[in-house]
Amino acid sequence: MTTTPEQDRFPEQDPTPGVDGTVPQLSAPEHPATAATRGDAGHADDARVGNADAPGNTSEPVGTDWPTSTEGLSPGERYVVELLRRTPAPESALNRLHGRLEADAGGRGAVDIAYTTVGTPVGVLLLASTEQGLVRVAYDVEDHDRVLQTLADALSPRILRVPGRLAVPVRQVQEYFARERTSFDLPLDLALSRGFRRDVQRRLLDIAYGSTRSYTEVAALVGSPKAVRAVGSACSTNPLPVVVPCHRVLRSDGTLGGYIGGLAAKTALLELEQAA
Amino acid sequence: MSTTPPFERVVSEHGATVLRVCRAVLGSHADAEDAWSDTFVAALSAWPSLERGANVQAWLVTIAHRKALDLVRARGRRAVPVEHALEPPGHQEPDDDEVAALRTALAALPDKQRRVLAYHYLGGLPYADIAALVGGTPEAARRAAADGRRSLRTTLSREDAR
């Protein structure tokens, strides 16, 4: 084939000029409102594909070469099929498309949980947010894939990596680790905890930067002085470590107790706050 | 316990396949990217209600088929005018000559043959499922694939001979 680059670049297209006198570009990024209108029109159809008799719901597996084996084809036809399979889907295009999906889906409220990751002195933290606010902070050691699956099970599987929706929490976490911030100013979503644990976690927000409390003291603070052990489990199941400062709760004898991010992380946070 | 994975995993596992299918069906990379995005936005909405154990890739290819049709209808033109089967500026990715020749040959196929080939060989759909999408019998879809393969082979060997 011998098309010239000029032909490649100037495909014949609708010559109708746009309002501003320019010819609409084939590749023009589309206005979010346009995308929303068009996508909504297709929604009724989309719901149907989940039906049991829809073709997408066959139980047959899709293997790499099943059901599309090239056995029995002539060499020429096999070449054609192999060439078809060689058509590229480059990483660069997929990254660009992911960004577009973030904009298209996020703008339409289809993403229930947005997440991103941020590197810190205590490892890579996963930050996840609902419409209500930050819902989960997770340490590396918790296994981010598992954490995301837990979020899918507990809240919604409409989970997408949308760093743009986490820009504010990310910045505040970075400031905290840079000792430029002593308290977080973020809407929080405590949907992952209930009852007594949630009460305790909410109360932990009152423990000031650089100070510590014992589990016993926190139990008294929440009005259940005998529930020391329950306070311990409220701390160890804190869905928002770092931001909800369970690291500031120690044993009465001053030893660390446990920590969801590991004791080294707890020590690091306490030292960071002392040094400030 | 049956669980639904986070949708992000669907994108990372099937994004490339859906892009290949969209590119093969629509030709133009810009149109293919519109269809890809429409497909995943729609899939994200429907994701929690998809039956457990459903074939996710086949489900996505089905949505992509509908989104590609929507695009073609909305733009009121045939699926792949050959002139549009080329990259707009700013989106160039080097195709090797063989792949470029294949794209042109694909664009020249009748819509049904092109779709059947894409859904079968790139999307992994069995002919019975494809027939449900493009109409006709599974046998007719199988024949369309055979006609398409032969036609591509003929076109490409003519290219070679030049």
Interface residues (C-beta under 8 A of the other chain):
Chain A: M1 T3 Q7 D8 R9 P11 E12 Q13 Q25 L26 S27 E30 A35 R38 G39 A41 G42 H43 D45 D46 A47 V49 G50 A52 A54 P55 G56 N57 T58 S59 E60 P61 V62 G63 W66 P67 T68 L73 S74 G76 E77 Y79 V80 V81 L83 L84 R85 R86 T87 P88 A89 P90 S92 A93 L94 R96 L97 H98 R100 L101 D104 A105 R108 A110 V111 I113 Y115 L148 Q149 L151 A152 D153 S156 P157 R158 I159 L160 R161
Chain B: T3 T4 P5 P6 F7 E8 V11 G15 A16 T17 L19 R20 R23 A24 S28 H29 A30 D31 E33 D34 W36 S37 D38 F40 V41 A42 A43 L44 S45 A46 W47 P48 S49 L50 E51 G53 A54 N55 Q57 A58 W59 L60 V61 T62 I63 R66 K67 D70 A74 P81 E83 H84 L86 E87 P88 P89 G90 H91 Q92 E93 D95 D97 E98 V99 A100 A101 L102 R103 T104 L106 L117 A118 H120 Y121 L122 G124 L125 P126 A128 D129 I130 A132 L133 R149 R150 L152 R153 L156 S157 E159
